[in-house]
Amino acid sequence: MVSCLSGVAATAPPAQADSRTCVSKSEYRRVHEGMRQRRVHRVFGVRGRRVVYAQYHGYSAEIRRYRGCARRSRVSVAYGNHRLKSKSARWRHR
């Protein structure tokens, strides 16, 4: 995907350049504890599906599930106050 603004060509970042709706192993390895949820979604190129959300005295906790690019693979990410707290993945091969 290339856009042209005032004569300057710019390419989209890798996660936006393709139209995949899944998380690759390399994208999974690029996210780490403390990253903002917005940045994780930019790296993954997909927002995932919220499976748990809770809020208590100004603290929010959320777990989102993402589809892995390998068949029947799943990625789960836990956020606290919109920052990555933990992540896990199940990669299936054949």
Summary of the structure (lengths in Angstrom):
residues: 94
radius of gyration: 15.3
end to end distance: 31.7
largest distance: 50.3
contacts: 236
relative contact order: 0.20
helix: 19%
strand: 46%
